[in-house]
């Protein structure tokens, strides 16, 4: 059986992708920063879908978040920060969070994934 992990699969594009892979018969894992949200959305998508908490902005927690994931054949990362940041109203904290998610969080997710 094929397994698919969708980081950010609890809404928007990630939710649509999760539904596609679930309909195809994959074992699907979706993530959200909030475990209850991930589990609720996963149950709504269907059988064989489970939800986990994972926060790309806290890369030091990613390994523990994925500790019970046995194998991943497909990885989709749709999670992005939602804070708008302009040069005129530059927010350093939001910029650091975005960079951490996209450079460190994405890389750490790939690094710790078990593959088949």
ChimeraX commands (.cxc) that place a marker at each C-alpha (Angstrom):
marker #1 position 0.00,0.00,0.00 radius 0.5
marker #1 position 1.22,3.49,-0.84 radius 0.5
marker #1 position 1.54,6.01,1.97 radius 0.5
marker #1 position 1.24,9.77,1.53 radius 0.5
marker #1 position 2.12,12.52,4.01 radius 0.5
marker #1 position 0.58,15.93,3.40 radius 0.5
marker #1 position 2.06,18.64,5.58 radius 0.5
marker #1 position -0.63,21.28,5.74 radius 0.5
marker #1 position -3.29,18.81,4.66 radius 0.5
marker #1 position -5.98,20.12,6.98 radius 0.5
marker #1 position -7.28,22.80,4.65 radius 0.5
marker #1 position -7.27,24.46,1.27 radius 0.5
marker #1 position -5.12,22.83,-1.38 radius 0.5
marker #1 position -3.72,20.30,1.12 radius 0.5
marker #1 position -7.20,19.05,1.93 radius 0.5
marker #1 position -8.05,18.57,-1.74 radius 0.5
marker #1 position -4.80,16.68,-2.30 radius 0.5
marker #1 position -5.47,14.52,0.77 radius 0.5
marker #1 position -8.91,13.63,-0.57 radius 0.5
marker #1 position -7.40,12.67,-3.94 radius 0.5
marker #1 position -4.87,10.30,-2.38 radius 0.5
marker #1 position -7.47,8.84,0.00 radius 0.5
marker #1 position -9.85,8.20,-2.91 radius 0.5
marker #1 position -6.99,6.46,-4.69 radius 0.5
marker #1 position -6.63,4.09,-1.73 radius 0.5
marker #1 position -3.44,5.43,-0.14 radius 0.5
marker #1 position -2.79,5.48,3.56 radius 0.5
marker #1 position -2.85,9.23,4.12 radius 0.5
marker #1 position -1.44,11.31,6.95 radius 0.5
marker #1 position -2.35,14.98,7.12 radius 0.5
marker #1 position -0.85,17.53,9.45 radius 0.5
marker #1 position -1.92,20.74,11.09 radius 0.5
marker #1 position -0.31,22.77,13.83 radius 0.5
marker #1 position -3.33,21.73,15.91 radius 0.5
marker #1 position -3.70,17.98,16.54 radius 0.5
marker #1 position -7.46,18.10,17.15 radius 0.5
marker #1 position -7.99,19.96,13.87 radius 0.5
marker #1 position -5.84,17.44,11.98 radius 0.5
marker #1 position -7.73,14.50,13.48 radius 0.5
marker #1 position -11.15,16.04,12.79 radius 0.5
marker #1 position -10.31,16.85,9.16 radius 0.5
marker #1 position -8.75,13.39,8.68 radius 0.5
marker #1 position -11.90,11.67,9.94 radius 0.5
marker #1 position -13.95,13.73,7.48 radius 0.5
marker #1 position -11.77,12.74,4.55 radius 0.5
marker #1 position -12.26,9.04,5.14 radius 0.5
marker #1 position -10.96,5.66,6.19 radius 0.5
marker #1 position -7.20,5.25,6.18 radius 0.5
marker #1 position -6.57,8.94,6.86 radius 0.5
marker #1 position -5.05,10.11,10.11 radius 0.5
marker #1 position -4.07,13.47,11.49 radius 0.5
marker #1 position -0.93,14.58,13.28 radius 0.5
marker #1 position 0.26,17.83,14.81 radius 0.5
marker #1 position 3.33,19.26,13.08 radius 0.5
marker #1 position 4.64,22.82,13.16 radius 0.5
marker #1 position 7.20,23.71,10.49 radius 0.5
marker #1 position 8.02,26.90,12.41 radius 0.5
marker #1 position 9.33,24.72,15.25 radius 0.5
marker #1 position 11.71,22.42,13.36 radius 0.5
marker #1 position 13.21,20.98,16.54 radius 0.5
marker #1 position 9.83,19.27,17.19 radius 0.5
marker #1 position 9.35,17.73,13.73 radius 0.5
marker #1 position 11.22,14.49,14.40 radius 0.5
marker #1 position 9.07,13.76,17.47 radius 0.5
marker #1 position 5.91,14.71,15.55 radius 0.5
marker #1 position 6.71,12.11,12.88 radius 0.5
marker #1 position 8.10,9.45,15.24 radius 0.5
marker #1 position 5.21,7.01,14.72 radius 0.5
marker #1 position 5.17,7.34,10.93 radius 0.5
marker #1 position 6.48,4.03,9.61 radius 0.5
marker #1 position 6.99,4.78,5.93 radius 0.5
marker #1 position 6.27,7.54,3.44 radius 0.5
marker #1 position 6.14,7.04,-0.32 radius 0.5
marker #1 position 4.79,10.48,-1.24 radius 0.5
marker #1 position 5.38,13.81,0.48 radius 0.5
marker #1 position 3.38,16.96,-0.23 radius 0.5
marker #1 position 4.12,20.18,1.66 radius 0.5
marker #1 position 1.41,22.80,1.26 radius 0.5
marker #1 position 1.83,24.50,4.63 radius 0.5
marker #1 position 2.83,28.15,4.39 radius 0.5
marker #1 position 2.82,31.09,6.76 radius 0.5
marker #1 position -0.18,33.35,6.31 radius 0.5
marker #1 position 1.28,36.63,7.59 radius 0.5
marker #1 position 1.54,39.41,5.00 radius 0.5
marker #1 position 4.81,41.31,5.31 radius 0.5
marker #1 position 5.78,44.40,3.36 radius 0.5
marker #1 position 8.95,46.48,3.44 radius 0.5
marker #1 position 6.94,49.49,4.60 radius 0.5
marker #1 position 5.48,47.57,7.55 radius 0.5
marker #1 position 8.26,45.00,7.96 radius 0.5
marker #1 position 7.74,42.59,10.84 radius 0.5
marker #1 position 10.98,40.79,11.69 radius 0.5
marker #1 position 9.29,38.07,13.77 radius 0.5
marker #1 position 6.94,37.16,10.90 radius 0.5
marker #1 position 9.86,37.14,8.45 radius 0.5
marker #1 position 11.93,34.85,10.70 radius 0.5
marker #1 position 8.97,32.48,11.10 radius 0.5
marker #1 position 8.46,32.32,7.32 radius 0.5
marker #1 position 12.14,31.65,6.65 radius 0.5
marker #1 position 12.30,29.05,9.41 radius 0.5
marker #1 position 9.28,27.22,7.99 radius 0.5
marker #1 position 10.43,27.26,4.39 radius 0.5
marker #1 position 14.15,26.64,4.77 radius 0.5
marker #1 position 14.57,24.74,8.01 radius 0.5
marker #1 position 11.13,23.17,8.54 radius 0.5
marker #1 position 10.80,21.80,5.01 radius 0.5
marker #1 position 14.35,20.39,5.07 radius 0.5
marker #1 position 13.93,18.84,8.52 radius 0.5
marker #1 position 10.68,17.18,7.44 radius 0.5
marker #1 position 12.39,15.54,4.48 radius 0.5
marker #1 position 15.45,14.63,6.56 radius 0.5
marker #1 position 13.54,12.71,9.24 radius 0.5
marker #1 position 11.06,10.91,6.99 radius 0.5
marker #1 position 11.25,7.14,6.84 radius 0.5
marker #1 position 11.14,6.01,3.22 radius 0.5
marker #1 position 10.48,2.61,1.71 radius 0.5
marker link #1:1,2 radius 0.2
marker link #1:2,3 radius 0.2
marker link #1:3,4 radius 0.2
marker link #1:4,5 radius 0.2
marker link #1:5,6 radius 0.2
marker link #1:6,7 radius 0.2
marker link #1:7,8 radius 0.2
marker link #1:8,9 radius 0.2
marker link #1:9,10 radius 0.2
marker link #1:10,11 radius 0.2
marker link #1:11,12 radius 0.2
marker link #1:12,13 radius 0.2
marker link #1:13,14 radius 0.2
marker link #1:14,15 radius 0.2
marker link #1:15,16 radius 0.2
marker link #1:16,17 radius 0.2
marker link #1:17,18 radius 0.2
marker link #1:18,19 radius 0.2
marker link #1:19,20 radius 0.2
marker link #1:20,21 radius 0.2
marker link #1:21,22 radius 0.2
marker link #1:22,23 radius 0.2
marker link #1:23,24 radius 0.2
marker link #1:24,25 radius 0.2
marker link #1:25,26 radius 0.2
marker link #1:26,27 radius 0.2
marker link #1:27,28 radius 0.2
marker link #1:28,29 radius 0.2
marker link #1:29,30 radius 0.2
marker link #1:30,31 radius 0.2
marker link #1:31,32 radius 0.2
marker link #1:32,33 radius 0.2
marker link #1:33,34 radius 0.2
marker link #1:34,35 radius 0.2
marker link #1:35,36 radius 0.2
marker link #1:36,37 radius 0.2
marker link #1:37,38 radius 0.2
marker link #1:38,39 radius 0.2
marker link #1:39,40 radius 0.2
marker link #1:40,41 radius 0.2
marker link #1:41,42 radius 0.2
marker link #1:42,43 radius 0.2
marker link #1:43,44 radius 0.2
marker link #1:44,45 radius 0.2
marker link #1:45,46 radius 0.2
marker link #1:46,47 radius 0.2
marker link #1:47,48 radius 0.2
marker link #1:48,49 radius 0.2
marker link #1:49,50 radius 0.2
marker link #1:50,51 radius 0.2
marker link #1:51,52 radius 0.2
marker link #1:52,53 radius 0.2
marker link #1:53,54 radius 0.2
marker link #1:54,55 radius 0.2
marker link #1:55,56 radius 0.2
marker link #1:56,57 radius 0.2
marker link #1:57,58 radius 0.2
marker link #1:58,59 radius 0.2
marker link #1:59,60 radius 0.2
marker link #1:60,61 radius 0.2
marker link #1:61,62 radius 0.2
marker link #1:62,63 radius 0.2
marker link #1:63,64 radius 0.2
marker link #1:64,65 radius 0.2
marker link #1:65,66 radius 0.2
marker link #1:66,67 radius 0.2
marker link #1:67,68 radius 0.2
marker link #1:68,69 radius 0.2
marker link #1:69,70 radius 0.2
marker link #1:70,71 radius 0.2
marker link #1:71,72 radius 0.2
marker link #1:72,73 radius 0.2
marker link #1:73,74 radius 0.2
marker link #1:74,75 radius 0.2
marker link #1:75,76 radius 0.2
marker link #1:76,77 radius 0.2
marker link #1:77,78 radius 0.2
marker link #1:78,79 radius 0.2
marker link #1:79,80 radius 0.2
marker link #1:80,81 radius 0.2
marker link #1:81,82 radius 0.2
marker link #1:82,83 radius 0.2
marker link #1:83,84 radius 0.2
marker link #1:84,85 radius 0.2
marker link #1:85,86 radius 0.2
marker link #1:86,87 radius 0.2
marker link #1:87,88 radius 0.2
marker link #1:88,89 radius 0.2
marker link #1:89,90 radius 0.2
marker link #1:90,91 radius 0.2
marker link #1:91,92 radius 0.2
marker link #1:92,93 radius 0.2
marker link #1:93,94 radius 0.2
marker link #1:94,95 radius 0.2
marker link #1:95,96 radius 0.2
marker link #1:96,97 radius 0.2
marker link #1:97,98 radius 0.2
marker link #1:98,99 radius 0.2
marker link #1:99,100 radius 0.2
marker link #1:100,101 radius 0.2
marker link #1:101,102 radius 0.2
marker link #1:102,103 radius 0.2
marker link #1:103,104 radius 0.2
marker link #1:104,105 radius 0.2
marker link #1:105,106 radius 0.2
marker link #1:106,107 radius 0.2
marker link #1:107,108 radius 0.2
marker link #1:108,109 radius 0.2
marker link #1:109,110 radius 0.2
marker link #1:110,111 radius 0.2
marker link #1:111,112 radius 0.2
marker link #1:112,113 radius 0.2
marker link #1:113,114 radius 0.2
marker link #1:114,115 radius 0.2
marker link #1:115,116 radius 0.2
view
